[in-house]
Amino acid sequence: MTIDAVVVGITCATSGGIAELLLALQRHDGIFQLLGRVGVGFSEAERFELASRLQPLAVQSSYLAAARSGVLFQFLRPEVVIEVKCNDLLAVRSSGEPVRRMALGYNPEDAGAHCGWQPIRPMSAVSMINAVFRRIREDKTVGPDSTGMRQVTDLVPVEIDGEAQCAQLPRSTVIKREVFSKDMAAGLCVRKLVAWKTNKENVDPLYPPYVVFFTDFTPGRLEPLKTQVRVASTMEKINSLAETWLAEKITRGWNRRGISDTEQRISPLSLPASCSNGNNFRLNLEISFARTPSVNFHVAVRRIRAMSHAGNFTIENNDKGHGPKGQPGYYTLAFEQNKLVENIRRIENLYRLIFKWKGAEFLVNDDPLGYHDFQSVINTINDIAACWRRQRRYNGGVANKGGVANKGTLCKKSLIYSCNNTICLI
């Protein structure tokens, strides 16, 4: 079967020709319903011809869509019609749920600030099976009669949603953002994750409760930009996905980058309730681990010894478990509160090395924490350290590294932690 569809988006290959086209059909009310993507069936000449023809049609879009490569489509004015062939059309997913795709409204460029593409809401649609490009339809113009939804609704039963109207959806909430960089011979490498709560799962079942997006950019690699999206039903599961990725991807040589004031304001505070007791603030952090057959055990010992000046460091002899009896087997470091900021990167490096060990334990104010909760504490101290560094720059190189920030300072605006007076530096 063949379908005449409107080209609404394009991605290009490194050679300069097109890589994929994003297609849509037009509903009777003028709204465009996304149909899918096509990336095969083009000759090399057609790829370059389409690229030169379509790229000048670029317009703005407040809706983002990604190609199979992870690259975002450049949206276009809906002027070009192509014919695609597919083996079948599906209106229902294997789960029994109807196929739903985003419906988009288009305002021409003379519409001022509102020109370009605007998302309406996901609506019932179809999926093309094995779509292949056939030709450009020079004889067709964009419209409900020539590029309309009836081409597919006459072939498969599609649930009619009625008029396309914008749905008022709750805003998502960012719950975690981590950015790391590393200088290599080929250039600056960046790895980033962003996790958020959609707050939309009760409005539209197509939205998952939690999403995490991973980015890995390495110049000089055959595929420089790699991305991955994972979803989860609970906060615990999304944290687990994030921490597993961090443990695998962030190794020696990667440096954590600071975050902006805006991102700090939307980040949830992640210190346990035991840190705040009336007018007092207390954060006693303790890390301990037992001897283990891990090849990284001696690395962990070196790292904890390197921080022994930052608190009370003790070693207990081994009475059971791995290793010779009577030899050092259990290492504990209880940090002084005013040494946390200056040692946070070393603490984080040690934590990432040992957090999966059965003999590792992490305490805050004598309460054991799971590794997700402990990571939240580390993230908060990292934010405090970033705040302290900014305050030092603004104050001409002088910052109160161990005390309480004055009211009205930059630290207060960051909302990292507050308890009566603003406590930004612990």
N, C-alpha and C positions, 0 to 999 in steps of 0.2 A: 504494500500500500504506500501511497505517496501523500505528502502534506505540503501545502504552500504556507510558509511561516515567515514572520517578520524577524529580521536580524536586529536585536536590541543591545547586543554586547559582543566584545571581541577581546581575545588575548593574542599576543604575537610571540612567535618563536625567536630565538636568538639570531636566526638567519634573516629575520625581517619579514617573513611571511606570516600568515595567520596560523595560530595553533588551534584555537577552538572558537566557535560562534555560539552565542546564547540566543535562543529563539523564543518567540512568543506568538500567541494567537490573540485576535481581538474579539472581545465579547460584544453583544448587541448594544450595551450601554457605553461603548467606546473604551472601556478599561482593557488593558493588555494582561493576558494570563500567561505566565511563564510556561513554556512547553518542555524545555530541556536543552541539552547541548549537543553539538555535532563537531567532531574533530577528524573524521576520516572521509575518504572519497574525493579529496581534492588532488588535482595534479599540482606539481610545483609551480607551474605558471599561474594556475588559479589561486594558489595561496598568496602569491605576490600581487596579483591583480586585485584580489579582494582587499588585501591590506592597504594598498594605495587608494582604493575607492572608499573604504569604510573609515579609515583613521580621521579624515577631515570632518566626519559626522559626530565627533566626540562631544558629549554634553555632560553636565553634572548629574549626579544621582545621590539621593540620600539613602538608597538601598544598596547594599553590597552583596555581591555574589562571587563565588570563587570557582575557578576551573579545576579540573582534576589534578593539575600540577600544584594547586594551592595559590596560584596567582589570581588576583582579583580582576574581574572583567572590567574593561572600559566601556561604559554605556554609550549608546549612540542614538542619534535621531532616528525614529522609526520610518525609514524611507526605502530600504532595500528588501525585496522579497526573494527568497530562495525556495527551491523544491528539495525536500529530503525524502528518502525512502527508509522505511523501517519494517521489521519482520512482524511486529505485533504492537498493540497498544494495551496497556494495563490501567484499569481504573481503581483497582483494589490491591493493597499490599498483601504479602504472604501472611501477615498477622490478622488480616480481615479488615483492617482500617482503610478507609478510602484514601487514595492518593490526593495530596493537597500541595499546591504550589502557590507562591506569592502572586497576588494580583497587583499590578502597578498602574498608576496614573501618570500620564505624560502631559506636561505643559510646555508649549513651544517657547523658544528663546525670547520672544517678545513679552513673556509673562513676568519679566523683572526678576526679583529675588527668588521667586518660586518656580523658575524655569527648570526643565529637566524632569527626572523621574522621581516619583514619590511612592513609597510602599502603601498599599491599602490594607490588605490582610491576606493570610493564606486561605485559598478557596479550592473547591473540588476541581481536579484536573486529571491528566493522564500521564503515564510514563511511556516513552518510546523505547522499544527493544531493538538494539543494534541499528541506530540511526546512521545513515550514510548520505553525504551530500550528493545531489544529482546535478543541479544547474541553477543559475540565476534566472529568475523569471522577470525578464525585461517587460513582458506583456502584462504584468500584474501590478496593481497599485494597492497600497495598504488600506484595508477597510473590512468591516464585518462580512461583506459578501465574498470577497476574494481571499481573505486571510483570517476567516472567522472560526469560532469554536465549533460550528456545525460540522466541519470536516471530521472532527473526532466524536462528537456526540451522536452522529448518525451511525457510527460504527460500534461504539461501546457505551454502556449505560454510565453516565456521569451524573452524580447527584447535583441537582441545581440548588445553589445557595441563595438565590434571589439577587437583589441589587448589591453591588460591591460598595461597601461603605467602610470608612476608616474605623478600626476598632481601637478603643482607648485601653491600652495595655499598661500595666505597672512598669515602672523603670527597674532595670536590673541593678543589683548591688555588687560592686567589686569586693571580694573577700580576700583576695591574695594577689600580689603582683611581685614578681622577682625578675630582675634584669642582671645579667652577668656578661662581662666582656673579657677578651683575652687577645693580646697582641701576638700575631704569628707572622711568619715570613710573607705570606700572601696578603696580609692586611689585618684589619680589626675584625675579630669574630664576636658574634653576639648570640646569646641564648636567653630566651625570655619565656616566662609563663604568666598567664593571666587567668584567674579563676573568678567566676561570678555566680551569684544566685539570680536566676531569671525572674523570680516572683510572678511568673506567668502560667505555671503549670495548672493552676486551678481555673484559669480563664480559657486556655487552649491546651488540650492534651498533647498536641504536637511539641510543645515546649518541654524540655527536661527541666527538673528542678535546679540542677547544678551543671555548669559547663567549665571546662578548663581548656585553654588554647596554648599549645607549645610552639615556639618558633626557634629554629636553629639556622643561623646564617654563617656560612664559612666561605669567604671569597677564594676563588681558585679551584673549588670543588666542581665536579662535573654537574652537580645540581646544587648551586650555592644556597638556595633557600628551601628549607624543609619545614613543613608545618604539620601539626596534628591536632585534631579536636577530639576530646573525650567527654562523655557525659556521665552523670551519676545521679542517684536518687537521694543521697544523704550527704550531709556535710562531712561525715567520717570517710565516706568512700572517695569524695573529691579530694580531701586532704591526702588520703593514701595514694591516689594517682599522682598528685603533685609531688609528694615526698619521694616516691619511687623514682620519678623522672629526675628530680634534683640529685638524688644519690647516684644515679647512673651517669648523668650528663655533667654535673658540676664537680670536677676533680681538681687536682692541684694546678695552680696557675690561673684559674678563673677568679676574677674580681667582681664583687657585688657592687652594682652601681646604685647611686642615690635615687630617690623618688621625688617627684614634684610636690609642692605644697598642696595642690589640689588633691593629688592622690593620697597624701597623708590625711587630709580632712575626711576622706570617705573611707579610709581603712578602719576596721573595727579595732578597738583597744583590746589587747590580748594578754593582759596580766591577770593572774589569779586574784580572787577576792581577798586572799590572805595578805596581799601586798599593802592593802589599805586598811588601817585600823584607827578610826577616829582621825586625829590630826597627824598620826604617824605614818610614815611610809617605810616598808621593809621588804627587801628582796634578797634573801639569802639563797644563793644558788650552789648546788653541790652535784658533782659528777663523780661516779665511781664505776669501776669495771673489774672483772675477775680475769685471771689468766685464761687464755683461750688458745686453741690450736690454729686460729686464723693466721694467715701469712702477714696480716697487718698488725698483729699484736705488738711487736716491737716498735712499729711506727707510732702506735697509740701511746706507748710508754714514753717515747721521746717527746711527744707533743704535750703530755700532761706534765712531765718534768720541766719542760720549758716554761710552764706557767706556774711553777711551784711558789714563786715569789708573790703571786697574786692572792694567796690565802693560806689556809691550813692544809698542808699536803702530808698525807700519811700513807704508809705501806704496811700491809699485814702479810705475815708469812703464810705460805700455802699449806693448809692442813688436809685439804681434799681437792678433788677436781684434777685438772691437767697440770702437768709439771711435777718436778721432784718435791717431795714433802720437805717443808722447812725453808723452801726458797720463796722469794717475793712472789705473791700471787694475787693480791687484792689492792688496788690503787684507788685512793679517794682524794679529791681536792674540793674543799669548801671555800668558795671565793669570798673575799672581802667585797662589800657592796660597792665601795668607791673604786674598785679595780675592774669592774665589769665592762665599762665602756671601752677602755683602752685595750682590753683583751678580747673583745667580742669576736673578732675574726678568727683568732686562735681557738676560741671556744667553739665557734661554729664548725671549723675544720675538724676538730676532735669529735664533735657530735656526729657529723656526717660519716665519720669513719666507723663509729662504734654503735650507732643507734639500733642496729639489727642484732647485736650480740645478746645472747640470753643473760649473760652476766653483767650487762650494763644497767645502771640505774641513774635516774635523773630526779633530783629533789629541788623543790622551791619552797622555802620556809618549812622544811621538814616534811612536806607532802610529796609523795611520788607522783610523777606525771607521765602519761603516755607520750610517745615521741611526737605526736601531732601537737599536743598542748605545749610541750617543751619547745617545739619549733616556733610556735606562736610567741613564746616569751623571747626567744632569740631574735625573732623578727622585730619585736618591739624595742629591744635594746639596740638593735641595728638602726632603727629609726631615731632613737634618742642620740646615738652617736652621730648620725647625719645632721641632726639638729644642732648638736654641740659644735660640729665643724663649721656649719653656716654661721652660728653666732660668733665663733672665733674670727671668721673672716669679716663679718660686719663690725666687730668691735676692735678691729685693727690687730688681730692676733692674740687677743686675750679673751678667755672664756672661763666661766665657773665650772670646772670639770667635775667637781664632786658635790655641788650643792643645789640650791634652789634658784631658778631664774626669777628675775624681778618681773613684776607685773608690767605688761605693755611691751615686752621684748618680742623678738621674732619667734622665740620658742613658744610663747603663749599662743600665737596664731596657728602653730602647727598642730595643736590639740593632741600631742602624743600621749600625755598622761596628765591628769589634773586631780588634785586632792586639796581643796580649799585654795591655797596658793598653787601656782602652776609648777609642778615638779617635772622638769624636762630632763634633768641630768642626775643620774643616780650614783 
